[in-house]
Amino acid sequence: MNEPQPSGYDDYRNYFKKRFAWAREQNSRLSHNFFARKMKVSTAFLSMLFSKKKHMSLNSLVAVSDYLITRSSGPNYSCF
């Protein structure tokens, strides 16, 4: 699977879910707990986010986006 790009998704939660799946392919030791810590949210919240039961605040979304963008193959300032 190729690295997901934010511009290909109409819902940021779909992007985060695919980004986690892609990252998991790169490192099988990656867990929901680790990903949640990096996003600065609880594991339960991450699960609800992936199942589209919750949304993130704009401030949290910007922080997470900055983290994901710097971890990808360079800056990608596409909108969600």
PEFENPE-V669265 format. One record per residue. N is the residue number from 1. RES is the residue in one small letter. SS is DSSP state (2 for helix, 1 for strand, 0 for the rest). Layout:
# PEFENPE-V669265
[[N	RES	SS] [N	RES	SS]]
This chain:
# PEFENPE-V669265
[[1	m	0] [2	n	0] [3	e	0] [4	p	0] [5	q	0] [6	p	2] [7	s	2] [8	g	2] [9	y	0] [10	d	0] [11	d	0] [12	y	2] [13	r	2] [14	n	2] [15	y	2] [16	f	2] [17	k	2] [18	k	2] [19	r	2] [20	f	2] [21	a	2] [22	w	2] [23	a	2] [24	r	2] [25	e	2] [26	q	2] [27	n	0] [28	s	0] [29	r	0] [30	l	0] [31	s	0] [32	h	2] [33	n	2] [34	f	2] [35	f	2] [36	a	2] [37	r	2] [38	k	2] [39	m	2] [40	k	0] [41	v	0] [42	s	0] [43	t	2] [44	a	2] [45	f	2] [46	l	2] [47	s	2] [48	m	2] [49	l	2] [50	f	2] [51	s	0] [52	k	0] [53	k	0] [54	k	0] [55	h	0] [56	m	0] [57	s	0] [58	l	2] [59	n	2] [60	s	2] [61	l	2] [62	v	2] [63	a	2] [64	v	2] [65	s	2] [66	d	2] [67	y	2] [68	l	2] [69	i	2] [70	t	2] [71	r	2] [72	s	0] [73	s	0] [74	g	0] [75	p	0] [76	n	0] [77	y	0] [78	s	0] [79	c	0] [80	f	0]]
